[in-house]
Amino acid sequence: MAFRTAGTGRRFGAGRTRLMLPALVGLAFLLVAFLVFTAVYTNLLWYRSVGFSEVYTTQLRAEAVLFFGSGLLMSLVVGANVVVAYRLRPAYRPLSVEQQGLERYRSVIDPRRRLVSAGLLTLLGVLTGSSVAGRWQVWLAFLNRTPFHVKDPQFHKDVSFYVFTYPFLRLVLGVVFATVILSFLAAVMVHYLYGGLRLQGPGDKASPPARAHLSVLVGLFVLLKAIAYWLDRYGLVHSERGVTTGASYADVNALLPAKTILAVIALLCAVMFFSNLLRRGMMLPGVGFTLLVLSAILLGGVYPLLIQQFQVKPDELAKERRYIERNIEFTRRAYGVKDAQVAPYGSQPEKDPGKLQDEAEGLGGVRVLDPNVVGPTFEQLQRVRPFYKFPDTLDVDRYPVDGRTTDTVVALRELSGAPSGQRSWVKDRMVYTHGYGFVSAYGDQMAQGGNPDFITRDMPASSARQIQVTKPEIYFGERSPRYSVVGGKGQQELDYPDNSPDGQQSNTYEGDGGVPIDSFFHKLLYSAKFQDKNLLLSGAIKKNAKILYDRSPRERVQKAAPWLTLDGDPYPAVVQGRIVWIVDGYTTSGGYPYSEETSLGQATRDTITDTRSSVARQADDHINYLRNSVKATVDAYSGAVHLYQWDTEDPILKTWMKVFPGTVDKRASIPQELEAHFRYPQDLFKVQRKILTKYHVTDPSAFYNGEGFWEVPQDPTTKGKLQPPYYQSVKMPSPFDGSTAFSLTTVFNPRDNPQLAAFMAVDSDPSSKYYGQIRILQMPRNAQPPGPGQVQNSFETDSQVKNDLFALRQGGTKTVAGNLLTIPFGGSLLYVEPMYTKASGGKEQQPYPLLGKVLVRYGNQVAAAATFEDALKQVLGGSGTPAVTGSEPGQGGRLTPQEQQAINELQKAVTDYEAAQKKGDYPGMGDAWQRIKEAQEQLTAAQRAAGSQAKPKTAATSSPSGPSPTASRASPAEASAG
């Protein structure tokens, strides 16, 4: 009885085990299905909340068609070949050691043959479908392709063939190639396993059915190779063999006919393999295959190499001239620079002081507030509470203020999270949900003490200067929390703290954005999505509550328009009292014929992208076509996304508007007040300036020789980084229209030369008929002005500016150089650089930048002053370098001998002080400091004797406390860093 009970227990345990395994598999399947459903359905809810559900469903349909279509093709074709190979197995297999070893495998596989085959084929289909489904954009673009109405000069096909059709044909060919190759490998395995192929034993190593089957598969592969060779002919328009991108002399005269011949040979070779269905033997297919391989080596490799070496290289320019012309024309067209205007400039600088003064009066405001420097200043002065934050790089826009359109530096006060020590789920997700306030300041003027002169500021936002914000809450921003629950009945979401009885001003979200989360089902879904049980269990979530997620402007626009490449710097604007984010969208392609390929990531890198977090770096996608085709907006309160057509001629945009009808609004529907805040996008400009370093040269001979090529200069304030472009209002001189326009500007150096080769500006005012027009002022090659690095060096080495900077760098204070602006002026160039001061100590010592001086250079004249206007007067009014900033030399503008002697002694004392400071020689610093004060007294006396009443702004007078050698322990970097 005990034995029977034990046996029964074992049988019960074994049965339970057999039941648990299917149950666990079933639970795992249900869990995976639930997670997939959660991801898909919550995405659909998000798209419905922004009104772009058609985008998501269209994308899902396309992915489903490609997934099941390619997966089924792979599974069915490979499966059919496996079945054919199994049915063609020989009835009798000769006895051998090899077959005896294989018999063990056959005995294991045969009983489970269908199950194993079905599992492997399903896995193969899933992997294939997953890979191909990711190419849904290629398929949809092909189905809705729009002609460019531009034909390539070699094959006379519309550019749309290379942008839309050619990639799709390559995709199809790749899938079919993979299917045939895997079918061949599967057939070989089955034939070998069941004796159709043998490695040992007498007689043929392959049975006639196996040979015929495999010959057909190889014939199909070679036939596909013939098609590939034919398509390769069109791929020559992207060749990199020659001097430039595109079909070169050797490509057209050697490789193109070679590809045609190889396609014919491959076709004949395929026929030879197919012939094995009718005749026995591998001699004919073997001869054909050998011929194909030799032809590919000789015609496809050796022959073009010989043509390149012995025909092209001895006379390369003559042979490649027409192909260089094609590359220049199509590259300039693809990047939108074909209409760039280049004019000579700088050969006759204006010398008449009166005319220079007149031009200076019409110069207008020069932006001295650097958005890349004053982010910490905005934060310290306008943060109000430590749980708010400003970006480290601000934005430049234009607003009508006090009757004039003003370059304005703007930023939003966003939320950085609940205060330290007060964190909880409810506070993090339901109270501290949004930022508050739009802050702006004049770009061309400063307030007292070097502070920004704010136009809008504080909480609640105040502005008496025409920028009125009626919805200051920022629920959708660049630093919004991952998700927040808002809008529930009676829910209080913090706007800002104040002195009211409640200690704060709050609101309840009433926008249209977000997904309802007041139902158990939605709570369950989002609890799984964000892996946060509080969403399911919290009783704080009330009726009408919504969940906000995917909140950054770039993220929302990218999901609404997945076919766009977005600019790395969205910027806020106030439109009809509401804050909206403006995001520039690009259509790109890598298929434009004859166009130079560039890395989007590398072309857009500069100091800002490499050192700031608020500007996104582009991916290293390789493109050869770029258009700013879409302007997108995201409402900072409601999260509403709008896409507006901007480039009405772009065929790629037209294609996607056909794919997703109704998602992109026509250009005519753009509100006028919104359009006034559009600007020329920076990433497009950076790519275009990279292209124009070479492609401003349009003569093939000069291009071949590299004559006149430029380069983007290094940022003089940041070692090893490229200088970024700058938004500023500039007046472009003759032969251009001479009007002042809000522009995006940059400069070029000659290649491997620190001097300045050209100044480039593009009109960024959308109301101007010249919007987007690229204008380049090219400097004379025999008299090029100094480049940015040389100008920066002149500021640091000029005696008068050196004294001013020395004065700024006392008492543990260091200087921070702002943007070095280059401005066409007086037939030459005017350089302007704001120099900020920043305490190097703790928060009590002014740890944020304030404007200290404005440095200006024109010609050989250099000056520093508290304002741009004062510095400009000095460089235009002086004869030679002025003595000391703020002093006025006597005797009709010339220095007296006594003044000059005092200045020389002062400069030598300053130099000795810096040298002693670097060595840590405090006695030497004390001695030099005493000489500085004595020299100052001598200079003051000499100026009074010469009739000057202005007090010189030397180190002693600018810093009354003085850098006491015994008290000061500032490091050389702190005391003299620039």
ZAMARGU-4260 file (C-alpha; in steps of 0.2 Angstrom, whole numbers, plus 5000, padded with zeros to 4 digits):
<rodrens>
0) 5000/5000/5000 | 5014/5012/5004 | 5022/5008/4988 | 5006/5012/4978 | 5004/5028/4988
5) 5021/5033/4984 | 5019/5029/4966 | 5003/5039/4965 | 5011/5054/4973 | 5025/5053/4960
10) 5012/5052/4946 | 5002/5067/4954 | 5018/5077/4955 | 5023/5073/4937 | 5005/5078/4932
15) 5006/5094/4942 | 5023/5098/4934 | 5015/5095/4916 | 5001/5107/4920 | 5012/5121/4928
20) 5023/5123/4913 | 5009/5127/4901 | 5001/5138/4914 | 5017/5148/4916 | 5019/5149/4897
25) 5001/5155/4896 | 5004/5168/4910 | 5020/5174/4901 | 5011/5176/4885 | 4997/5186/4893
30) 5009/5197/4902 | 5018/5201/4886 | 5002/5203/4877 | 4996/5215/4891 | 5012/5225/4890
35) 5011/5226/4871 | 4993/5232/4872 | 4998/5245/4885 | 5011/5252/4874 | 5000/5253/4859
40) 4985/5259/4867 | 4993/5272/4878 | 5002/5279/4862 | 4985/5279/4853 | 4977/5289/4868
45) 4992/5301/4867 | 4990/5304/4848 | 4971/5307/4850 | 4975/5320/4864 | 4985/5330/4851
50) 4973/5327/4836 | 4986/5316/4826 | 4979/5299/4828 | 4979/5297/4809 | 4998/5298/4810
55) 4999/5284/4822 | 4987/5272/4814 | 4994/5275/4797 | 5011/5271/4804 | 5005/5255/4812
60) 4996/5250/4796 | 5012/5252/4786 | 5022/5243/4799 | 5010/5229/4800 | 5009/5227/4781
65) 5028/5226/4780 | 5030/5215/4795 | 5018/5202/4789 | 5022/5204/4771 | 5040/5202/4772
70) 5039/5189/4786 | 5027/5178/4777 | 5037/5180/4761 | 5052/5174/4770 | 5043/5160/4780
75) 5033/5153/4765 | 5048/5153/4753 | 5060/5146/4765 | 5047/5133/4771 | 5043/5129/4753
80) 5061/5125/4749 | 5062/5115/4765 | 5047/5104/4760 | 5054/5102/4742 | 5071/5097/4749
85) 5062/5084/4760 | 5052/5077/4747 | 5067/5075/4735 | 5076/5065/4748 | 5083/5049/4741
90) 5073/5033/4745 | 5089/5023/4748 | 5105/5030/4756 | 5121/5021/4754 | 5128/5014/4770
95) 5143/5024/4777 | 5150/5031/4793 | 5143/5048/4788 | 5125/5042/4786 | 5126/5032/4802
100) 5130/5047/4811 | 5116/5057/4803 | 5104/5043/4807 | 5104/5048/4825 | 5099/5066/4821
105) 5085/5060/4809 | 5078/5049/4822 | 5077/5064/4834 | 5071/5077/4822 | 5058/5066/4811
110) 5045/5064/4825 | 5046/5083/4828 | 5049/5088/4811 | 5034/5099/4808 | 5035/5107/4825
115) 5053/5111/4824 | 5051/5118/4806 | 5036/5129/4811 | 5045/5136/4826 | 5061/5140/4816
120) 5051/5147/4801 | 5040/5158/4813 | 5056/5165/4822 | 5064/5168/4805 | 5048/5177/4799
125) 5047/5188/4815 | 5065/5193/4813 | 5063/5198/4795 | 5047/5207/4798 | 5054/5217/4812
130) 5069/5222/4802 | 5058/5227/4787 | 5044/5236/4797 | 5056/5249/4803 | 5058/5255/4784
135) 5040/5260/4783 | 5045/5278/4778 | 5053/5271/4763 | 5038/5262/4757 | 5025/5276/4761
140) 5036/5289/4752 | 5038/5277/4737 | 5019/5275/4736 | 5016/5294/4737 | 5031/5301/4728
145) 5031/5318/4721 | 5042/5323/4706 | 5056/5336/4708 | 5055/5342/4690 | 5074/5341/4690
150) 5083/5328/4679 | 5100/5321/4682 | 5112/5324/4668 | 5118/5306/4666 | 5102/5295/4665
155) 5090/5309/4663 | 5078/5303/4677 | 5069/5314/4688 | 5077/5317/4705 | 5062/5309/4713
160) 5068/5292/4706 | 5084/5293/4717 | 5075/5300/4732 | 5060/5289/4733 | 5060/5274/4720
165) 5079/5269/4721 | 5079/5266/4740 | 5063/5256/4739 | 5069/5245/4725 | 5085/5242/4735
170) 5074/5237/4750 | 5064/5225/4740 | 5080/5218/4732 | 5088/5216/4749 | 5073/5206/4756
175) 5072/5195/4741 | 5091/5192/4741 | 5090/5187/4759 | 5075/5175/4756 | 5085/5166/4742
180) 5101/5165/4752 | 5092/5158/4767 | 5082/5146/4756 | 5098/5139/4749 | 5106/5137/4766
185) 5090/5128/4772 | 5089/5117/4757 | 5107/5112/4759 | 5104/5107/4777 | 5089/5096/4773
190) 5097/5088/4758 | 5112/5084/4768 | 5102/5078/4783 | 5092/5066/4772 | 5106/5060/4761
195) 5103/5071/4745 | 5121/5078/4748 | 5135/5068/4754 | 5153/5071/4759 | 5158/5053/4759
200) 5155/5037/4750 | 5157/5032/4731 | 5148/5040/4717 | 5140/5057/4715 | 5140/5068/4730
205) 5123/5075/4726 | 5108/5067/4720 | 5100/5073/4703 | 5085/5080/4712 | 5096/5089/4725
210) 5107/5096/4711 | 5092/5102/4701 | 5084/5110/4716 | 5100/5119/4722 | 5104/5124/4704
215) 5087/5133/4703 | 5091/5143/4719 | 5108/5148/4713 | 5101/5153/4697 | 5088/5164/4706
220) 5103/5172/4716 | 5112/5175/4700 | 5097/5182/4692 | 5095/5194/4707 | 5113/5198/4705
225) 5109/5203/4687 | 5095/5215/4693 | 5107/5222/4706 | 5120/5226/4693 | 5107/5235/4682
230) 5102/5245/4698 | 5120/5248/4702 | 5121/5259/4686 | 5109/5272/4694 | 5119/5271/4710
235) 5134/5279/4701 | 5126/5296/4704 | 5132/5294/4722 | 5149/5288/4718 | 5164/5294/4728
240) 5177/5288/4716 | 5181/5304/4707 | 5186/5321/4713 | 5168/5325/4719 | 5153/5316/4723
245) 5143/5309/4708 | 5147/5299/4693 | 5165/5303/4688 | 5174/5300/4671 | 5180/5283/4676
250) 5162/5279/4682 | 5154/5284/4666 | 5167/5278/4654 | 5172/5262/4662 | 5161/5256/4677
255) 5144/5260/4669 | 5147/5249/4653 | 5155/5236/4665 | 5139/5235/4675 | 5129/5233/4660
260) 5140/5219/4653 | 5140/5211/4670 | 5121/5212/4671 | 5120/5203/4654 | 5133/5190/4659
265) 5124/5187/4676 | 5107/5184/4666 | 5116/5171/4654 | 5124/5163/4669 | 5107/5161/4678
270) 5100/5153/4662 | 5114/5140/4663 | 5109/5136/4681 | 5091/5134/4676 | 5096/5122/4662
275) 5101/5109/4675 | 5082/5106/4676 | 5083/5098/4659 | 5101/5091/4658 | 5113/5083/4670
280) 5130/5090/4675 | 5137/5105/4682 | 5150/5109/4669 | 5140/5123/4660 | 5134/5132/4676
285) 5151/5131/4683 | 5158/5139/4667 | 5145/5152/4668 | 5148/5156/4686 | 5167/5156/4684
290) 5165/5169/4669 | 5154/5179/4681 | 5167/5180/4694 | 5181/5184/4683 | 5171/5197/4674
295) 5166/5205/4690 | 5185/5206/4695 | 5191/5212/4678 | 5177/5223/4672 | 5170/5229/4689
300) 5187/5232/4697 | 5203/5231/4687 | 5196/5240/4671 | 5190/5256/4680 | 5206/5256/4690
305) 5216/5256/4674 | 5206/5270/4667 | 5208/5280/4682 | 5226/5278/4683 | 5231/5279/4665
310) 5218/5291/4657 | 5211/5301/4671 | 5226/5305/4683 | 5238/5312/4669 | 5224/5325/4664
315) 5212/5324/4679 | 5205/5342/4677 | 5201/5340/4659 | 5193/5323/4661 | 5183/5328/4677
320) 5178/5346/4673 | 5160/5342/4667 | 5157/5330/4682 | 5164/5344/4694 | 5151/5356/4686
325) 5137/5343/4689 | 5143/5341/4708 | 5143/5360/4711 | 5127/5363/4703 | 5117/5349/4711
330) 5125/5352/4728 | 5121/5370/4729 | 5103/5366/4723 | 5101/5352/4736 | 5106/5362/4751
335) 5097/5378/4745 | 5112/5389/4742 | 5111/5390/4723 | 5105/5408/4725 | 5118/5414/4737
340) 5125/5431/4733 | 5143/5434/4734 | 5150/5452/4733 | 5167/5459/4735 | 5169/5470/4750
345) 5182/5479/4761 | 5194/5485/4747 | 5191/5503/4751 | 5187/5506/4769 | 5180/5523/4774
350) 5192/5535/4781 | 5182/5551/4783 | 5178/5553/4801 | 5162/5563/4797 | 5155/5549/4786
355) 5160/5536/4799 | 5151/5546/4812 | 5135/5547/4801 | 5136/5529/4798 | 5138/5525/4816
360) 5122/5535/4820 | 5112/5524/4808 | 5120/5508/4815 | 5105/5505/4827 | 5106/5494/4842
365) 5120/5481/4843 | 5116/5466/4854 | 5127/5466/4869 | 5117/5454/4879 | 5124/5437/4875
370) 5111/5423/4877 | 5124/5410/4878 | 5132/5419/4894 | 5118/5427/4904 | 5108/5411/4908
375) 5114/5411/4925 | 5111/5429/4927 | 5092/5427/4922 | 5092/5412/4935 | 5099/5422/4949
380) 5089/5438/4946 | 5072/5430/4941 | 5072/5412/4948 | 5063/5418/4963 | 5063/5401/4971
385) 5076/5387/4970 | 5064/5375/4962 | 5063/5385/4946 | 5076/5385/4933 | 5082/5394/4917
390) 5091/5386/4903 | 5110/5388/4901 | 5107/5396/4884 | 5093/5408/4881 | 5085/5413/4864
395) 5085/5428/4853 | 5068/5435/4846 | 5060/5451/4841 | 5046/5461/4849 | 5039/5478/4846
400) 5043/5488/4862 | 5042/5506/4864 | 5037/5509/4846 | 5052/5500/4839 | 5055/5481/4834
405) 5069/5476/4847 | 5081/5461/4847 | 5075/5453/4863 | 5083/5439/4874 | 5070/5428/4880
410) 5068/5413/4892 | 5055/5403/4902 | 5055/5400/4920 | 5053/5381/4921 | 5051/5369/4935
415) 5066/5359/4942 | 5055/5349/4954 | 5049/5350/4972 | 5060/5358/4985 | 5073/5348/4993
420) 5066/5340/5009 | 5048/5341/5003 | 5048/5327/4991 | 5033/5316/4990 | 5023/5307/4976
425) 5008/5319/4977 | 5020/5335/4977 | 5031/5328/4963 | 5016/5323/4952 | 5001/5334/4957
430) 5007/5350/4965 | 5024/5355/4957 | 5017/5351/4939 | 5023/5366/4929 | 5034/5381/4927
435) 5028/5399/4927 | 5032/5415/4917 | 5040/5422/4902 | 5056/5433/4905 | 5063/5445/4892
440) 5076/5458/4891 | 5083/5471/4879 | 5097/5464/4868 | 5105/5480/4865 | 5105/5489/4881
445) 5109/5485/4899 | 5102/5491/4916 | 5113/5499/4930 | 5127/5488/4936 | 5128/5478/4920
450) 5112/5469/4924 | 5100/5464/4910 | 5087/5477/4906 | 5071/5467/4908 | 5055/5469/4898
455) 5045/5456/4906 | 5050/5449/4923 | 5044/5443/4941 | 5030/5433/4947 | 5016/5437/4943
460) 5023/5442/4927 | 5024/5461/4925 | 5027/5471/4909 | 5022/5489/4905 | 5031/5488/4888
465) 5019/5479/4877 | 5023/5461/4879 | 5008/5454/4888 | 5006/5436/4894 | 4989/5430/4898
470) 4993/5412/4901 | 5010/5411/4910 | 5009/5393/4916 | 5021/5381/4907 | 5014/5364/4907
475) 5024/5359/4892 | 5042/5364/4891 | 5060/5358/4889 | 5062/5353/4908 | 5044/5347/4912
480) 5043/5332/4923 | 5042/5315/4915 | 5023/5315/4919 | 5011/5325/4930 | 4993/5322/4935
485) 4983/5338/4933 | 4966/5345/4932 | 4957/5334/4945 | 4942/5341/4954 | 4948/5353/4968
490) 4967/5350/4964 | 4979/5364/4968 | 4994/5365/4956 | 5007/5378/4962 | 5009/5393/4951
495) 5021/5403/4963 | 5023/5406/4981 | 5018/5423/4988 | 5012/5432/5003 | 4994/5427/5003
500) 4986/5418/5018 | 4989/5401/5008 | 5007/5406/5005 | 5005/5402/4986 | 4995/5405/4971
505) 4988/5390/4963 | 4977/5384/4948 | 4969/5369/4942 | 4973/5364/4924 | 4959/5368/4912
510) 4968/5364/4895 | 4964/5352/4882 | 4980/5343/4883 | 4983/5326/4892 | 4974/5310/4893
515) 4960/5307/4906 | 4966/5296/4920 | 4951/5296/4932 | 4945/5278/4927 | 4952/5262/4934
520) 4956/5255/4917 | 4967/5270/4912 | 4975/5270/4929 | 4980/5252/4927 | 4987/5256/4909
525) 4997/5270/4915 | 5003/5262/4931 | 5010/5248/4920 | 5017/5261/4907 | 5027/5271/4920
530) 5029/5256/4932 | 5022/5267/4946 | 5009/5259/4958 | 5004/5276/4965 | 4995/5279/4949
535) 4983/5265/4952 | 4982/5266/4971 | 4982/5284/4975 | 4966/5292/4981 | 4972/5309/4977
540) 4968/5307/4958 | 4950/5314/4957 | 4937/5316/4944 | 4942/5325/4927 | 4961/5322/4931
545) 4972/5320/4916 | 4990/5314/4914 | 5003/5324/4905 | 5018/5315/4897 | 5029/5317/4882
550) 5030/5335/4886 | 5045/5343/4878 | 5042/5353/4862 | 5054/5342/4851 | 5047/5326/4858
555) 5029/5331/4854 | 5033/5337/4836 | 5043/5322/4833 | 5029/5310/4837 | 5017/5321/4827
560) 5028/5321/4812 | 5040/5306/4813 | 5046/5310/4795 | 5054/5327/4801 | 5071/5331/4807
565) 5070/5344/4820 | 5081/5359/4824 | 5091/5357/4841 | 5085/5374/4848 | 5066/5376/4850
570) 5062/5394/4857 | 5047/5402/4866 | 5037/5416/4859 | 5022/5426/4866 | 5008/5425/4853
575) 4991/5433/4857 | 4995/5432/4875 | 5000/5414/4875 | 5017/5406/4876 | 5021/5394/4862
580) 5036/5385/4857 | 5042/5386/4839 | 5051/5371/4832 | 5059/5371/4815 | 5057/5355/4805
585) 5068/5349/4791 | 5065/5337/4777 | 5081/5327/4773 | 5087/5314/4760 | 5103/5305/4756
590) 5098/5301/4739 | 5100/5317/4729 | 5111/5314/4714 | 5128/5322/4712 | 5126/5331/4729
595) 5140/5331/4742 | 5136/5321/4757 | 5138/5328/4775 | 5136/5322/4792 | 5122/5332/4800
600) 5129/5330/4817 | 5146/5336/4813 | 5140/5350/4802 | 5130/5357/4817 | 5142/5355/4831
605) 5150/5371/4839 | 5153/5379/4856 | 5135/5379/4861 | 5131/5361/4856 | 5146/5355/4864
610) 5146/5365/4881 | 5127/5368/4884 | 5113/5356/4888 | 5098/5366/4882 | 5103/5364/4864
615) 5101/5346/4857 | 5115/5339/4846 | 5109/5332/4830 | 5112/5313/4826 | 5126/5309/4814
620) 5115/5305/4800 | 5123/5307/4783 | 5112/5318/4771 | 5114/5327/4755 | 5098/5337/4754
625) 5090/5348/4767 | 5075/5360/4768 | 5067/5370/4782 | 5050/5364/4776 | 5039/5365/4792
630) 5037/5377/4806 | 5029/5368/4821 | 5022/5376/4837 | 5018/5368/4854 | 5007/5378/4866
635) 5016/5379/4882 | 4999/5378/4892 | 4988/5365/4882 | 5002/5356/4873 | 4993/5358/4856
640) 5004/5354/4841 | 5002/5363/4825 | 5012/5360/4809 | 5013/5373/4796 | 5019/5371/4778
645) 5034/5383/4776 | 5043/5378/4760 | 5029/5377/4747 | 5040/5370/4734 | 5048/5355/4743
650) 5043/5339/4735 | 5048/5328/4750 | 5036/5339/4761 | 5022/5337/4747 | 5025/5318/4748
655) 5022/5317/4767 | 5007/5328/4766 | 5000/5315/4754 | 5004/5301/4766 | 4997/5310/4781
660) 4983/5322/4774 | 4977/5336/4785 | 4991/5335/4797 | 5001/5350/4790 | 4992/5366/4788
665) 4995/5377/4772 | 5006/5391/4774 | 4992/5404/4771 | 4984/5398/4787 | 4999/5404/4798
670) 4993/5418/4810 | 5002/5434/4806 | 5007/5437/4824 | 5015/5420/4825 | 5024/5422/4808
675) 5032/5438/4815 | 5042/5427/4827 | 5048/5414/4815 | 5067/5415/4811 | 5080/5407/4800
680) 5084/5391/4809 | 5102/5388/4816 | 5105/5370/4811 | 5100/5373/4793 | 5112/5389/4793
685) 5126/5378/4800 | 5125/5365/4787 | 5124/5378/4773 | 5139/5387/4780 | 5149/5371/4780
690) 5144/5368/4762 | 5148/5385/4757 | 5166/5384/4763 | 5169/5375/4747 | 5154/5378/4736
695) 5155/5396/4735 | 5168/5392/4722 | 5158/5389/4706 | 5172/5388/4693 | 5177/5370/4691
700) 5196/5374/4689 | 5197/5384/4705 | 5186/5371/4714 | 5198/5357/4708 | 5213/5367/4714
705) 5205/5371/4730 | 5208/5389/4727 | 5199/5401/4739 | 5191/5387/4750 | 5186/5393/4767
710) 5184/5386/4785 | 5172/5390/4799 | 5184/5398/4812 | 5187/5392/4830 | 5177/5401/4844
715) 5190/5413/4851 | 5183/5411/4868 | 5182/5392/4869 | 5197/5382/4863 | 5194/5368/4851
720) 5176/5373/4847 | 5169/5380/4831 | 5162/5398/4833 | 5143/5397/4833 | 5132/5409/4821
725) 5124/5424/4830 | 5107/5432/4828 | 5109/5451/4826 | 5101/5466/4817 | 5114/5471/4803
730) 5114/5482/4788 | 5121/5474/4773 | 5131/5487/4762 | 5131/5490/4744 | 5128/5481/4732
735) 5115/5474/4743 | 5099/5484/4748 | 5107/5493/4763 | 5093/5491/4775 | 5094/5484/4793
740) 5087/5467/4795 | 5086/5454/4809 | 5099/5441/4802 | 5109/5426/4807 | 5127/5429/4804
745) 5144/5420/4803 | 5161/5423/4796 | 5174/5412/4787 | 5193/5411/4788 | 5203/5406/4773
750) 5208/5388/4775 | 5223/5386/4787 | 5224/5405/4789 | 5218/5415/4804 | 5213/5430/4794
755) 5195/5434/4789 | 5189/5428/4772 | 5171/5432/4771 | 5156/5438/4781 | 5139/5429/4778
760) 5122/5434/4784 | 5105/5427/4780 | 5089/5438/4782 | 5079/5430/4796 | 5064/5442/4796
765) 5049/5432/4788 | 5041/5448/4784 | 5055/5453/4772 | 5055/5449/4754 | 5073/5444/4756
770) 5069/5431/4770 | 5081/5416/4768 | 5092/5426/4755 | 5111/5421/4759 | 5122/5436/4756
775) 5141/5435/4757 | 5154/5449/4758 | 5170/5442/4752 | 5186/5451/4758 | 5200/5455/4746
780) 5213/5442/4746 | 5228/5454/4747 | 5221/5464/4761 | 5211/5452/4772 | 5205/5459/4789
785) 5209/5450/4805 | 5199/5434/4810 | 5190/5431/4826 | 5206/5424/4834 | 5216/5438/4830
790) 5203/5451/4835 | 5202/5442/4852 | 5221/5442/4854 | 5221/5461/4850 | 5208/5464/4864
795) 5219/5455/4876 | 5236/5463/4871 | 5231/5481/4868 | 5238/5492/4881 | 5222/5501/4885
800) 5210/5486/4885 | 5223/5476/4895 | 5222/5489/4909 | 5203/5489/4909 | 5202/5470/4909
805) 5215/5470/4923 | 5204/5481/4933 | 5189/5469/4930 | 5199/5454/4936 | 5203/5460/4953
810) 5197/5454/4970 | 5194/5436/4965 | 5183/5441/4950 | 5186/5433/4933 | 5180/5439/4916
815) 5168/5429/4904 | 5170/5434/4886 | 5153/5436/4877 | 5149/5433/4858 | 5161/5441/4846
820) 5150/5450/4834 | 5156/5455/4817 | 5147/5469/4808 | 5149/5477/4791 | 5153/5495/4794
825) 5162/5509/4785 | 5168/5498/4770 | 5177/5487/4783 | 5172/5477/4798 | 5167/5482/4816
830) 5170/5469/4830 | 5160/5470/4846 | 5162/5459/4861 | 5154/5461/4878 | 5165/5456/4892
835) 5156/5450/4908 | 5163/5449/4926 | 5159/5435/4937 | 5164/5431/4955 | 5175/5416/4957
840) 5169/5413/4975 | 5153/5407/4983 | 5135/5414/4981 | 5138/5429/4991 | 5151/5435/4979
845) 5140/5438/4963 | 5142/5421/4955 | 5133/5426/4939 | 5139/5436/4924 | 5136/5455/4924
850) 5142/5466/4909 | 5159/5474/4913 | 5165/5482/4897 | 5160/5482/4879 | 5176/5479/4868
855) 5176/5486/4850 | 5188/5486/4836 | 5187/5495/4819 | 5203/5494/4808 | 5217/5496/4820
860) 5208/5505/4833 | 5203/5496/4849 | 5193/5502/4864 | 5184/5497/4879 | 5170/5506/4888
865) 5154/5503/4899 | 5143/5505/4883 | 5144/5501/4865 | 5141/5519/4860 | 5155/5525/4871
870) 5167/5512/4864 | 5162/5516/4846 | 5165/5534/4849 | 5183/5531/4855 | 5188/5520/4840
875) 5180/5532/4828 | 5187/5548/4836 | 5204/5543/4841 | 5220/5544/4831 | 5230/5528/4835
880) 5226/5518/4850 | 5218/5529/4864 | 5228/5531/4880 | 5217/5523/4894 | 5198/5519/4892
885) 5189/5534/4900 | 5203/5547/4898 | 5204/5560/4885 | 5221/5565/4879 | 5225/5583/4878
890) 5232/5594/4865 | 5219/5591/4852 | 5218/5573/4854 | 5237/5569/4855 | 5245/5563/4871
895) 5258/5574/4880 | 5275/5567/4883 | 5271/5567/4902 | 5255/5557/4899 | 5264/5545/4888
900) 5278/5542/4901 | 5265/5540/4915 | 5255/5527/4904 | 5271/5518/4900 | 5276/5516/4918
905) 5258/5511/4922 | 5258/5497/4909 | 5275/5491/4915 | 5269/5490/4933 | 5254/5481/4928
910) 5264/5468/4918 | 5276/5466/4933 | 5261/5464/4945 | 5254/5450/4933 | 5271/5441/4932
915) 5273/5441/4951 | 5255/5435/4954 | 5258/5420/4942 | 5274/5416/4952 | 5265/5418/4969
920) 5278/5432/4973 | 5268/5442/4986 | 5282/5454/4990 | 5284/5457/4971 | 5265/5460/4970
925) 5266/5473/4984 | 5280/5482/4976 | 5271/5482/4959 | 5255/5488/4967 | 5264/5503/4974
930) 5271/5507/4957 | 5254/5506/4949 | 5247/5519/4962 | 5262/5531/4959 | 5260/5529/4940
935) 5241/5533/4942 | 5245/5549/4952 | 5257/5554/4939 | 5245/5551/4925 | 5231/5561/4934
940) 5243/5576/4936 | 5249/5575/4918 | 5231/5575/4912 | 5226/5590/4923 | 5241/5599/4916
945) 5235/5595/4898 | 5218/5602/4902 | 5209/5585/4904 | 5197/5583/4918 | 5192/5564/4915
950) 5198/5552/4928 | 5207/5537/4921 | 5199/5521/4924 | 5215/5511/4929 | 5216/5497/4940
955) 5218/5508/4956 | 5203/5519/4952 | 5191/5505/4946 | 5195/5494/4961 | 5197/5506/4976
960) 5200/5492/4988 | 5214/5486/4978 | 5221/5468/4976 | 5231/5469/4992 | 5246/5457/4990
965) 5244/5451/5008 | 5225/5449/5008 | 5223/5443/4990 | 5225/5424/4987 | 5217/5423/4970
970) 5225/5411/4959 | 5232/5417/4942 | 5218/5410/4933 | 5205/5419/4944 | 5214/5435/4943
975) 5218/5436/4925 | 5207/5423/4916 | 5198/5430/4902
</rodrens>
